[in-house]
């Protein structure tokens, strides 16, 4: 493969014609034509059996004889939308990305148009969504939102999701659990009292060798509330400064708590189940896919041949719905089949969480940037000359020891996936029009496909590894120099993938005028306030949709079928979203509301910390 002006070309691109030998020239041309004809060869899709999430069969008819880029006067088939957050592709339908983008833009427009404009509207919407009145000082929060032009003032469902189970726990028991949490190692406790305007550090149990570093992580979070801490209600909160969540839920306990919260009652700790069983699946419903078949990490199940795309990014992160995460992500592989779940709901704030944990999520301003400077580090779309998808990062995500399952962890799989040169990949063709059938996927040699599409490698040197495994990593992977922001800025397509926890890169990447592809199991604080397929491209953790999504936007190995206009539009919308929805004021507004809610649910008198409408101004 060769490069010209920084732009990757496939191994059969015209630059290879620089060979002097005429015989080689002719031979290469023949191979190139053969491969391209192979790629474009029309095929008739055969009936598929759709098995996710329920067995459904879509009868397919052979496509009409017509050019793939000429409108077909036929009724197109429909794709199947599962309740697991995935779309299953019907080859008789149009390319699904057309549909996903259109639906996303409509959802985003609707969300913007229905946003509350007044305090009364916000209160009414709060009651409609959450079936209770807002917390005390909701009016002060609203004043901050309006004064700082914070958008989407109703979209804080993530706070509800995090705190709603705790509404079902008796506040005396919740207080007792929080006090016990303070005695554990590696935590930091802060407090806001009614007699003081500021939040104060009251207790730590951090290791001496990392004390300052870990404590600064918590200070950075608390600092987001500096402008509004005097308006907060009294609370006491305990934080973990480490990357990962660890409050694994027990499905029975969480269900009991949610049921009680829905009835506006509580359960006592003495009434919670006492028996415990080890494993990640203990957080899952008995009817979930993760509980239907025993997890066997030594024998991963075969993946379905159906082509799928993400329609609901949050649902796609759930290992109860997608047990493959337990086989493929370091968060889970690090603990094999999983630890014991907690005996109750523990109100610990952590830097990130998964859908099987109940760690509470604050805003973490790690690597937050207002913009990318200087401007030459952030060129506009048309000045980005490399059309590959780029990723550089450390081999984090799991500790690499002789007894750990590091080979199947998410970052190792990514680098192997993007650099594989053996065999072929089945890839959906990318028609230029949205009213022609997408057809069955085509087999493309990986040696031809991957070098044209990806620039993905580990950076620096092996880390988080035993010496003997570090040596294996160095031999197995091609470690490269880290890229500067300017170097990364030359790529049109960038990938964000989890590390030890969430990657922390998303803010910088989505501000960069590049199109971001994001693969994660960690829902972040802004998920209610962003729209996949309108601002970024969601990617499944098994990477099964990465070739298809990328080929739709940048085209095949030679650029055929590219939708550069769609890519540029989403990249631009992502940057605008970052500039208007992920400002420091937006993070502060989230933290303001989160800790009003937390103060109320952790109070012994929850009603006293509830907002009363049309009454004299209330104080804490």
N, C-alpha and C positions, 0 to 999 in steps of 0.2 A: 504494500500500500504506500502511496505517496501523498504529500500535502502540497498545496499551492496557495500562497498568501494566507496560510493558517487554516485553510478550509480542507477538511478531510475528504478524500476521494476513496471510492472502493478500489479493491485490488485490480479491477478491470477497467478503471477510469482511463481517460485519454492520456494522462501523464505517463502511464506505463509504456506508452509507445516510444519512449525515449531510447529503448533498446536499439542498438545499431543493426542487429541482424535482421535481414528481411524475413527469414524463415520464422523467427520468433514473433515478428510483427504480425504475420499472417495467422500463426497459431493462436496468438492471444486474441485477435479479432474474432476468430471462429468460436473460441471459448466464451467470449463476452456475449456474442449473439445468441449462443446456445443457452446460456444462463438466463439472459433476459427473456427469451422466448419461453423458457421453462417457468419463469416467474409470472409472466402474463398469460400463460396458457389458460383458456377458459375451462372451467370445470362445472359440472352440474352437481349441486349439493344433494346429498342423500338425507333421508329423514333422520332427525336427531331425537334422542330421548332426553328431555330436560328433567333433571332429578333434584334440582335445588330451588326452593327448599322442600317442595313436594313433587311427586311424580306427575309430570305433565308432558304430553306429547303434542308437538306442533307438526301437522302434516305440511310437507314442503313440496312445491311443484318445481320442475326444472325452469330456470330462468329463460326468458325469451332470447332469441338470437339477436343480439344488438350490441353495439359498442358500449363499453362500460361507462363512457363519459357522454353518452347521448341519452336524453330523457326517454324512459320506457313508458309506454302507454298501458301499464298494467297496475293492478292493485297490489301494493306492497304488503308483505307480511308484517306482523307486529312482534316486538321483542317482549320477553317475559320479565316482569319486575317482581323479584322475590321479596319476602319479608325478612331476608337476611342482609338487605342493603345492596344486593347485586342485581344487575340486569343480565339475563341470559340471552345471548345473541341468536336471533332467527336469521339464517342466511338468506331467506327470502325477503327480509326487511332491508331498509336503508342502512348505511353505516351508522352504528349506534351513537357515535360521537356527535353527529349532527343533532340528534334528538336530545342528547344529554346537555349540550350547550344551550339549545333552545329552551329546554325546561328550566335550566339553571338561571338563565337571564330572566325568565318570567317570574320565578320564585323570588329572585332578588328584587325585582321591580315591585312586586306585591308587598314584600317585607318593608321596603322603604316607604311605600304609599300609605300603609296602615299604621305607621308609627304614631304614638300619642303626641299631641301638640300642647296639651295643658296638663296641669297637675291632676285635675279631676279625671281626665281621660286616662292618665297613667294609673291612678288608683283603681278605676273601674276595670282596666285591663289586668292589673295585678290580681284583683279578686276573681276575675273570670278564669285566669290561668291557674291560680294556686289555691283558690277556695278558702282564703282567709284575708284579713286586712294586712296592709304593709306594716313594717316595723316602725317604731317611734323614730322621729327625725327623718322620715321619708320625704317630708317637705324640704328639709335642708339639703338632702341629697338631690332632690329635683332642682333646687336653686343652683347647685353646683353644675348639674348637667346642662341647664339652659344657659348659664353664664359662660360656660366653656364650649358650647356648641357640640356637646357629645351626641352622636347620632344613635339611632335605634334604641331609645330609652326603655323599650319593653323587653329587649332581647337579652335576658339574664337567666334563661332556663338552666344553665349549667350550675348556677348557685343553688337553685331549687333542687336539682338532681343530687348535688352533694349533701345538702343539709336536710332534705325531707326525711330520710330514715331516722335522723336524730330526733325529729319531732315525735316519733313513736316511743322513744325511750324516756322513762320518768326522769325529770331534771335532777332529782337528788342522786340517782344512779349515774347520770351523765357527769355531774360534778365530781363524784367519787372516782369515776374512771379517769377523768382529766387530771385529778390530783395524783393518781397512781402513775399516770403517764409521765409526769414530771420527774419521777424517781428513776426512770429508765436511762440508759446511756445514750449518748449522741443526740441529745435534744436541747432545744433552747426555748425558754418560756418568757413571754412578754405579758405585760398587764397594762390596762387603762383603767384608772379609777376615777370616780366622779369628781373628786376634789382636785385633780391635776389635769392640765390641758394636754399633756403629752403621753405617749406610750413609752413605758420603761421596761428595760431588761430586768428580770427578777430571778432567773435561775438558768444555769447551764450545766451540761455534763458532757463536754466535748473533749476529745483526746488532746493532750498537751501539744503534740507535734503538729497539729493542724488547727489549733484553737482559733487563731486570728483569721485564717482563711475561711473556715466554716462559719464563724460568727459574722463575718462580713457579708456572706450570702444572705443571712437573715436580715442584717441591717439594710441591705439593698432593697429587700421586699418591704420592710417597715417604712423605709424612706418614701415610698410612693404615697403614703398617707400623711406626709408632713404638713401639707396645706390644709388638711381637714381633720386631723386627729383631735383637735379641740371640740369637734362636733360629734365625735363618736360616743357611743354608749359604753358603760363599763364592761370589760371582758377580761378574761385570762385565757391565753392561747399558747399551745406548745407546738413547736416546729421541728421538723427534721431538716438538716442542711445537706443531706445526701441526695444522690441522683434518683434513687428508686423508691417506689412505694413499698410498704410492707404490711399494711393493714388488710390482709386477705379476709374477705367476707365469708360468712357462713350463710348460705342461701336461706336456711330456715329462720335464722335470727333476723336477717335483713327483711325477709318477707313479713315476719310478725311485726316488725317495727313499722314498715310501710302500711300494713293493714291497719294498725292502731292509729297512725297519723291520719289516714284517710277518714277514720271515724272520729277524729279529734279526741282520742284517748291516748293512754300510754301503757307500756308493759313494764313490769319490774324485772330487775336482773334475776331475781329468784325464780321467775317464771320462764326464763330462757332455757333452751335445750342444754343439757350438761355434757352429753356424749359428743365426742368429736372424732372426725375421720380425716386422715391426711390427704392432701391433694388439691390441685387447682380446681378440679371439677366440683369441689364442695361448695364453690361459689355459684354454681350453675343450677338452673331449674332441672328437676328430674326429667322433664320432657325435652330438654335442649339436645342438640346434636352431640355436644360434648359428653353427655351422660348416656347416650344411646349405644355407644360402642366403647369398650375399654380402651384407654389410651395405652399404646405400646410404643415407647420411644425408639425401640430397636427395630421396629417394623412399621415405618410410616405408611399410611394408606395411600393408594394410588389416587392421583388427582383426576377429576372428571375431565373429559375431552371437550366439554362445552366451553365456548368462549364467553367470558363474563367481564363486566365493567362495574365499577362502583357507582351506585346511585345515592346511597346514604353513607357518608364516610364514617359516622359514629358507629352505626350498626356493623360495618365491615371490620371494625377494630375489636369486636367482641369475641373472645376465644370460646365462649359458650356456644355461639352461633357458628364459629369458624375454628374448630379444634386444631386445624393445621398450624395456628399460631403457637400452640404448645410444642410443636415439633420444630419450629423455624425461627423463633425469636429468643434472644439471649435473656430477656426478662424472665422467661419461664424455664428455658433450658438450664440456666444457672442453678436452679433448685430442682432439677429433674422433674419428678411428678408433682412437686409442690410441697409447701409446709402445711402445718395445721392452721386452720382459720382461727381468727380471734374469737374469744368466748363471748364478746359483746361488741357493740359498735364503739370504736375508739376515735375520739375527735382530734386526730393528729393532722396538722398541716404539713404537706410534703410538696416537693418541687414538681412532681408529676404523679399521675395515677393511671390505672387501667380500669376497665369496666368490671373486673372481678375484685378490685380493691375498693375500700371506702375511705382512703386518705382524702383529706380536704385539699383543694387546689387554690392557692393564691395566685396572683399574677407574679411571674418571676421575670424581672427585667434583664436577665442574662443575655448579653450580646445585643441589647436593644440599640438601635441607631435611629436618629431622626431622619437622616438621609445618607447617601453615599457620596463622600467628597474625597478628592476633587472630582469634577464632573467627567474628566476623561476616564475615570475608573468605572463610570456608569454610563456608557455610550447608549444612544437611542438604538432601537431595534435594527434599523437599516444599516447601522455602522458596526453591528456585531457580525463578524465574518466567519465564525466557526459554528456550523450547524449540527454539531454533535451534542449529545447530552453529557455534561461534565459532573464528576464527583471526585473529591479528594477528602480523605479523612483517615483517622486512626482505626486500628482494628479493635475498637472498643465494643462493648455490648455484652461481653462475657469474659470471665477469666479463662485464660488458655493454659490448662494443665493437662497432664496425661490422662486424667480421669474425667475431664469435662467434655461436653458435646459441642466444642467450639466449631467444628467443621460445618455444622448445619445452622450455626447462628446467622443472624440476618445480614451482617456486613460481609462476612466471608461468602455467603451465598450470592450477594450482590456482585462482588468482584469476580467470582467465578462465572456468574451468569453473563456479565457484560463482556468478558474476555474469552469465552469459550469459542474454539475454532473447529470443533469436531461436530459432525452430524449436521442436522438442519433444524430450523425453527418454523413452526406453523404460524403464519402472519396473515391477518386480514388485509386484503388490498384496500387501497384508499381511493374510491371513486371521487371524481371532482364534483359530482352532483349529488344532491340529497334525495333524488327521486329515482335512483337505480338500486338494484339489489347489491348488497355487499358480497354475497356469495360465500362459498366455503373458503377457509384459510388455505394459503399456498405454502408449500415447503420451500424455504430459502436456505441455502448453505450458510451456516453461522460464520464461516471464514469470510464470506462475502458481505454478510449483513452487519455483524457486530463492529468491525473496524470503522464502518461508515457511520454508524449510529452513536457509538459510545466512546467517551474518553474517561474511563472509570478505573481508578487505582488507589491503593493505600498510599499514604504519605509518610515521610520521614523514615521510621524504623519500627520493628515490632515492639508492641507494648502490652502490658497486662498479661505477661506470659512467664511460665517457668523457663529456665535457660534452654532446656532441650527442645521445648516447643517454640521458643523464639527462633531457634535455628531453623526449625522446620518451616515456620512462617516466612523467614527471609528467603528460603530456597523456593518456596511454593508460589510466592507473590512477588510482583515487580514493584517494589516500593519506590515512589517518586519523590521529588522535592515538593514541598507545599507550594501552592499557587498564591500569588499576591491577589489582592482584590482586583487590581487592574487586569491581570491575566484571566481571572475567572470572569470578568466583565465582558470578555470578547465572545463568550458562548451564548447562543440564543436559548439553550435549554439547560436547566440545572436541576439536580436532584437533592431532595432533603429526605434523609433516612435516619431513624433512631440510632443513638449510640448506647451509652449505659442507661440513659433515660431518653427523654425527648432531646433532639439534637441541639436546640437553641439557635439554629441558623436561619430559621424561617423568616424572621423579620428582615434580616439583611438581604436574603435572597429575593423576597417578594418586592423589595424596594429597588431592585437592580435593573429593571426593564427587561429581564429575562423571564421566560415561561418556567414556572416552578412545577415540578412533579414531586409529590409528597407521599411517602410511605411511612406509616406510623401506626402504633397501637395505643398511643397516649392522646386522648382528647385534651385540647388546650383551652384556656379560658375564653378565647375569642371564637369558638366554633359556632355559637349561635349568631355571630355577627359577621360571618364570611360565607361565601357561596362557592363550593367546589364546582368546577367546570365553568364558572364565571370569573374567578380570581386565581385559581390554581387547578392543577390536574391531580386528582387523587389516584393513588396506585396501590394495588393489593400487595400485602406483605410477601406473598409468594412470587411476586413479580410477573405473574402470568399474563398480565395485561400491558406490560411496559412496552414491548415491541409494538403492539397494535396501536396504543395511544400515541407513541412517538412517531410512528410511520404516518399516522393520519396527519400530523402537523408538519413534520419536516419532509415527508415523502419517503419513498423507498431508498435503497442504497444509492441510486443515482438521482434522487430528488423527485422521482416520478410520483404523481398523486399528491403533492404537497398542498397543504392549506395554510400557507404562510400568513394570510390575512387573518384567519381565526387565531393563530398563535400570537400574532402581534396584538390583536385586540384584547386577548385575555391577559397577556403580559402587561399591557398598559393599564388595564382595569385593576390588576393586582397591585401595581405601584400606586395608583390613585387610592385604592382601598387602604394601603399602608399609610399613606400620607394623611388620610382623613378619618380613619377608624382605629389606628394603632398609634396614636399620639400618647405622650405622657399623661395628658388629661383623661384620655380614655381608660388608661390603666388605673389612674386614681379613682375614677368614677366606679370602676368595677370593685376595687378594694373597699371603697366607702360603703357601697351597698352590701358587699360580702360581710363586712364586720358589723354592720347594723343587724343583719340577719343572724350572724353567729352570736352576737351579744344577746339577742332575744332568745334563741333556742337553748342557749346554755344558762339562761337565768332561771332562778327558782320561782320567779313570778313572771311568766311569759306575757301574761295579759297586761301587766304594767308597762311593758316595753313594746306595746302595740299602738300604732298610730290611730288616733281618734279624730275623725273628720269633724269639721265645723265646731271645734272646741277652742278655748283660749290656748295660746301658744304653750306647748309643753316643754319641760326641761328634764334632763336625766336625773 
